[in-house]
């Protein structure tokens, strides 16, 4: 049976792919991306006008006045040399957008507009025609429109100020027209490459096995922990149908390795399900040092000779809070670890110290990742 016959025949059994599977099964489209099918970032520089006195201070941002003068020259307006602009309703902005894969000329995309100088707010402003370029310097879209700004601010004459959200960043839904399509390598080859979002050898094998079970042996071959090469028709129309079939297959990804992720800035600790601890006993106490500084004055007697002297009085108090000792039995589960930590009431900082000590002692069977 040739490759096309197998593709046609699989439509008879595709209903099997939608039968209830394990609760952790996921669609292939949720765990992989297709090599060559990607978005592209665009960026541009422009001007926002129509602000209510909240624009750039041109004495501190001279490039705003230069940009405005260059725009006037394009419209045939000649500005006398040496003229100094005081533009309170104009702001220089950076415009960026993401060009989706397969975007065609005439379609629209959303853009984000951010102040690059000292404007106080972009609320009520309108972006003038701004070309958006890719990394190759070519113009792929053109943006223009009225801004939607979620934040606002108010300032009093005495210097008091209230700001809600961020008033110097706004969006224009559908504010850019696509002018150029990005060349795509979607068709032409006799195979496609699926790349896992999270590299894993087990997941790569299971994706290949799922495709081979449906289309026949040898159709999909895992290259490494990330990539799976899949035979595919060269015709673009057939390839769309083919990928629609593949991306809805159900696969149970491989379970991740044992990890503990610690965010030292926020105190967030995430413990994976496969974390294990060897038999060990742990106790942890908190040591608090309190220093109080006081100043006293020593004066001589009423008829004595001498000068008043300032005498520092320092009081140092050390308090140690003893914590109960708890014991991990052989091979405790995640529930056992959580229960033991809750019983001693360990704070996030204490728990970080306990986990680090367990790792140093060789009792923690997991990788600690600090972010």
N, C-alpha and C positions, 0 to 999 in steps of 0.2 A: 504494500500500500504506500503510495507516494505521500509527500508532505501535504499537498492540498486536499487529498482525500481524507487524511486524518483530521484536518481542520474542519472539513464539512461534516464528518462523522461525529465529531465531538459535540455538535449542536444537539444530537439526540440524547446525550447523557448530561447536558449542562445542568439539568434540574438537580442532579445529585450534589452540585456545589452549593446549593442553597438549603440543604437539609440542616437541621440543628446540629451544631458541632460543640466542641468543648467551649466553656464560657470564656476562655482566654484566646480563642481563635480570632484572627484579624484578617481583613481583606489585604490582598497583596498591594493594592493601591495606597493603603495607609502606612505601609512600612518600607516602600521602595520609591525611588525616582528613576525615570528613564534617562539614560545618558544622552545628552544633546538636547533635551527638552528642559529649558531653564529660562528664567526671567533675566532681564538686564537692567542695571541701574542707570538712571539719567539724572543730570544735574545742569542747572543754569543759573544765571545771575540776572536780576531784573529790578524794577522799581515798582513800589506800591504807592499809589497816589490817593488823594481824597481823605486823608486822615484829619482828625479834628485837633490839630495842634500837637499831636503826639508823635510826630515824625522825628527824623534824625536831627541832631544839632550839627549843622554843617561845619561849624568852627572846629568840632572835634572829629568829624567824619568827612573830610574833604572829598573823598571819592564819590559820595552821594551827589554833591554838586557837579562834579566832573561828569558823572553818568547822565545827569539831567541835561547838562549843556550839550553833551554828545547827541542825546536824543533830539534836542531842539534843532541841531544842525541837520539832522536827517530830514526834518520837515521844512527845511529852508529858512529857519529862524536864525538870524545872526545876532549873537550876543556881543556887546562892546567888550573889548579886551580889558581885563582888570575888574570886571563886574564880580562882586561878591554876593552870592546867593544866601538868603536866609530862609531856607525851606523848612517850614514846620509841619507841612502836610505831605511830605514825601519821605519814603524810607527805602534804603537799599536792602535787598533781600536775596537769599539763596533759595532756589526752587529745586526740589528733587522729587523724583517719581520712579516707579518701577514699571518697566515695560514687560508685560506678560509674554510668555512664549506664544508664537503664532499670531501675535497682534498684527493687524493689517491696517494700511492707510485708510483714514476716515473714521476709525474707531476712536473712542475717548478713554482716557485713563485719569485717575485721581492724582492730584499733586499736593505737596506740602510746602508751605511758604514760611521761611524763618528769617527773622531780622538778623543782619550781620553787623549792625552798628549800634547806636544807642537810642533807638526808638523806644518810646514808653509803651506803645500799644499799636497793633495793626488792626484794631477793631474798626469796622466801617470802611476799610480801604479796598481798593481794586488793583489787581495786578495787571500791568501793561504787558503787551506782547513780548514773550520771553522764549527764545529757542532753548530746547533741552538737548544736550549732547551726551553721547556715549563715551566710553573710554577711548575709542578711536578718533574722537574729535568731530564726528559727523552728527548732524542734526537729525534726530529721530522723532521729535515731537515739538509742538509749539503750544505754550500755555498762556492763558489769559482768562480773567474773570474776577468776580467778587469773592472776597474771602469770608469764610465762616470761622470766627474766633470764639473759642469756648471760654476764655478768660477775660477778666477786666480788672482795672485798677482805678483807685481814686487817691488824690493827693491834696493835702491842705497847704495853706500858706506857711504854716509853722513847721513844715517838714514832715508831718505825720502822713502815713501812707498805708493804704489797705490794698492788697492784691489777691485776687481769687484765680486759682489755676495759673496758666501761663498766657498772658495777653500778647506776646510777641511771636507766637506761632499760630498759623491758621491753615485751613485746608480748602481746596476747591474741588468738590466732587465732579468728576468728568471735566475737569478744567483744562485738559490738554488734548489736542488732536494729534493722532499718530500720523506722521508724514512719510515714514520710511519703515519697511519691514526688515526684520533681522533675518539673514540667511539661516536656514535650518538644515540639519543633516538627518531629518527624521526619516526620509525615504531613500531608496537606492541600494542599501546594503542588504545582504541576505540574512542578517541577524540584528538583534537589538541587545542592549546591555541594561540589566536592571541593577541599580545600586541601592543597597540597604541604607536606611537612615542611620541605623546603629549597627556597626560591623559586628558580626557574630558568625562563627563557622556553622553552628547548629542551625541558625536561622537560614543561612544561605543554602544548606543542604535540604532543609524542609521546603523552601520555595521551589528549588529545582525538582524535588520529588513530587510536589503537588502538580507542577506543570507536566512532568513526564507521566504521571498517573492518568492525566486527562488526554494528552496528545500522543503519548507513546514514548518509549525509551529513547534517550539521546537527543530529545528536542531541547532540553535545558541542561546546561553544564555549569556548575559553580567554578569560578576562576580563583577566588580567594574568599576571605571573610566578608567582603563587601559586594562583589560583582558576580552576577549570574548571566551567562551568555545564552540567549534564546533564539532559535531559528525563527525567522519571520518572513512573510511574503514581501516582495519588493514593491508591489503596487501599493500606492498610498491609501487608496480606498479600502483594499483588503487588509492593510496593516491597521487601520482604525478599528475595523471589526475584530481583528485578532487581538488587539490590545484591550478592547472592551471586554473580551472574553476572559483574558488573563487577569486583569486587575480586580475582578470580582471573585476570584478564587479565594477560599478560606485557608489560612495557614496559621499554625500555632507557633509563634516565634520562640526561639531558645531563651531560657531564663538567664538573666544577667548574673555576672559574678558577684561574690559577696563584697559589698562596699558599704562604708559609712561616710556620708557626706556631711561636712561641718562648715557652716558659714560663721566665721569668727566675728564678723561685724554685727550680725543680727542675732546670734545665738541659736540659729536654726540647726538642728541635728536630724538627719534622715538615716535610719538604719534599715538596710536591706533584709529581705526575708531569709537569705541564706547565711546570715552572720551567725557564727558559732563561737562559743567560749569554752576553753578547756577548764577542768575543775580547778577552781581558784577561790580564795577568800579575799574580800576587798573591804577596806574601811577608809573613810575620807572625812577629815575634819577641816573646818574653816578657821583660819587664824586672822583676827582683826586687831589692828594696832591703831589706837586713838591717841593723838597728840594735841594737848590744849596749851596754848601759849597765853600767859597773863603777865601783866607788868605792874610792879609795885614800886612805891617811892620810899626810900630810906632817908629820914631826916635826923639831924643831930638834935641834941637836947636844946631847951630854951636858951640857956646861957653857954652852951658848949660851942666850941669852934669847929667849923666843918661846913661842908656843902651838901645839899640834897643830892642824892644819887638814885638813878633809876635802876632797879634790880629786876631782871627777868625771872619769871616763875614758870617753869615748864613742868607739865604733868604728862607722863606717858603711861598709858594703860593698855595692857595686852590681854585680849580675851580669846580663848580657844574653845571653839564649839566642837565637842566630840561627836562623831557620827557612829551609829551602830555598824557592826561588821555583818556583811551578808555573803553568802556562799553560792557559787554557781555549781550546779551538778553537772556531770558529764554530758556534753552536747546539748546545752539548753537551746530552746527555740526562741524566736523573736518575742513571743508572748512572755516567756520566762524572764528575758532580759528586761522588758518593759515593766513587768510586775516587780522585779527586784529594785529597779531604779525608783519606782513610785513609792515603794515601802520606806525607803530611806529619805525620800523627799529631796533628791539631788537637783540643784538648780542647773541650768544649761552650762554655766561656767564650770561647776563641779563635775558634771557629766563629761565634759571635754577632757578634764584632767584624768578622770577615771579611765576613759577609753584609751587615752594616750599611754597611761601606765600599763594597762592590759596589753597593749600592742608591744611595748618595750619588754614586758615579761614573757612574750611569746604565747600568751594565753588567748589572744584575740585572733580568730581565723577570718580575717577580712582586711581589705585595703581601706585605709583612711585617706579620704580626699578632702583637702582644705581649700575652700574657694573664697 
